[in-house]
Amino acid sequence: MSRSSPSLRTETNVAVELALTTRGTYANPPEELLIDAVFVEPDGRELRVPAFWAGGQNWRVRYASSQVGTHGFRVESSRADERELAALTGTVEITPYTGDNALLRHGPVRVAADKRHFEHADGTPFFWLGDTWWMGLCHRLEWPQDFQRLAADRKEKGFNVVQIVGGLYPDMPAFDPRGANEAGYPWEPDYARLRPEYFEAADRKLAHLVASGITPCLVGLWGYFMPWMGVAKIKTHWRNVIARYGAWPMVWCAAGEANLPWYLHPKFPFDDRGQVQGWTEILRYIRDTDPWRRPLTIHPTAIDKYTARNATDDAALLDFDLLQTPHALNEAVEPAIRTVRESYAAAPRMPIIDGEPCYEMLNGTIVTAWPRRMFWSCVLNGAAGHTYGANGIWQVNRSGRSHGASPHGGDYGTTPWDEAMNFAGSAQVALGKRLFERFEWARFRPHPEWASFAGDPWLAFDDAQWIWSSRDAVPADAPFYRRYFRRTFDAPVGRRVVRARLRLAGANHIEARVNGAMAGTGWNWVTGSQLDGLAGFVHAGSNVLTIWVEHRPATKEPAGFLAVLELRLDDGSVQRVATDATWRWSDAEADGWTKAEFEEGGWAKAETLWRHGEGPRGALSAPDATYFGPQAAGIPGAVRIVYAPLATAIVVHQLGAHAAWSARNFDPVTGAFGEAVSVRADASGELRFEPPADCDHDWVVVLEGAS
């Protein structure tokens, strides 16, 4: 482009590209030369937009604005010998956007004035529903067919954010072939120089997300690259990212697991405050370099504290708090809710997103109910939306070519991405988003005091005994070892199981299946883990409950476990299967052992240790209802959404004495609404609600004030 070039033209929020050519040639252009274009918007505001190196002597500037009118610009260079480049001026004419892409019609996402939620640039509320594609820019998610197929699925379901890493990935060493895209790596070996070819390929994928109405939340790189690259190289990386993508509707995440060192560090894992210091400098650099001030955060690791606030030395640099909470079932509930509540109460105020909750089917154990529960638990406690993750998508497994082992040797599973795309949880969290969007959800506030269980929802262990393979004590220095247990039982023919739930506790890790179907895992022996929603696993006739337990003697916890499975039938009768001397065990996992028809004649009888309430453990306590009870949010007097995590009755409080409301159930699994009914609170302002008939899982009550 020369000084005589015509004015560029575009529409509001649609990026336009300015091509520049340097006079000189440079061995390492991004580190020897800085080029900016200074734009002046119609209202007089100046934006200093960095240019990115496009290879050879070619540079590019991308620019977008929500302001209609003439935008002037001038080019500036850090080198005096690029005088012709520095003398360049021009204009961009911007007219109103005429398309139907919400990101361009309403404008990019920003933090709303209340610092509690996100909104588009025109003030339209934005309910964040993210999906996790950490390695989505690598070659295993092929362009265009794979990438476009996954994007279309997520768009149709209602996702509007994708969390994706800018080429320097987790769970692999630097320059691992698994991390390359079709053009190779983002950097030359030893981080000698950026490779624009990599980012040109990445452009196509990120541009397609934007064209699909999906905001990329771009994670610049993984945290452990800090000691490998150093602050200066990472600044070069981030300047390139901002220059290429800042004109697009983006969200920035400075790093993934910023406070976690390399997996093979001799002290791994720990909260690496040295890395945090470096990433705090990068956060400040991003803030100073990005002229559009896109929402900025950082991704923490889940060690003790689970917040972005803990992954920086200056929380004021963050626009929102991105969390990582445990990958677990029952054991994830309390940390997730507690962390959201603590962040909600913390200063400075900012929106909250659980950016890494438990991934559906991680290691084949986190079944759909738990990612769904994380959505409701976080949003009803003040989160501005939620991010979902499916194992198989985040690491981009392919059929016959999975991601493989991480550096520590672990493998999270081989489910292909196109199978994981159809996990039920992705559709179910989207149903939750649609429910909230029926109301003025941006005005919702969390009210955990609004609801409680009507009675004791926890399965009693009264008839259960602690059992194990032996009564003999195991030395504390003995290695980990597993024991495999099974118990067959008959469900009556001619009757239907309408509810099945399992409560179990063991030292130190326990996994349960019903007829081979994953029921869940746990490691909490203080309260035990309760797993509901199992009715579909039980059939008439012979069934089997199988449990394996890994005992870790170094914890000095006595070996043993107890469990009780309760079936409620359609005639109201109840059948229980509890741990006792009738169980069988083995020290080896045999083929077919999770099937009812397995021949267990060679398995020994279990040893009973003590009855529940006796022995060194005493009676297990009930889970803390603050976290494991119903969760609620809404607008006082206008609307309430109450989530019941178990299929049991709840009481809704503080409705107003004899106040009239309209109530209906919502099924978080199917998205179906029950019939709206008029209800009236009692003199104390309370109402009792029963779960829907034959409900075997979590459920939701929607209350709207009568006007």
Helices and strands as residue ranges (DSSP letters): E 8-11, E 16-21, H 29-32, E 35-40, E 46-50, E 52-55, E 58-63, E 69-77, H 83-86, E 89-95, H 102-105, E 109-111, E 118-120, E 125-126, E 128-132, H 145-157, E 161-165, G 177-179, G 189-191, H 196-211, E 215-219, H 225-245, E 251-253, H 273-289, E 296-297, G 308-311, G 315-317, E 321-324, H 330-345, E 352-356, G 362-364, H 369-379, E 385-388, H 417-420, H 424-437, G 441-443, E 445-446, G 448-450, E 451-453, E 465-468, E 481-491, E 497-507, E 509-514, E 517-522, E 529-531, G 535-537, E 541-551, G 553-555, E 560-569, E 574-578, E 584-586, E 604-605, E 607-611, H 625-628, E 631-635, E 639-644, E 650-652, E 660-666, E 677-680, E 687-689, E 699-705
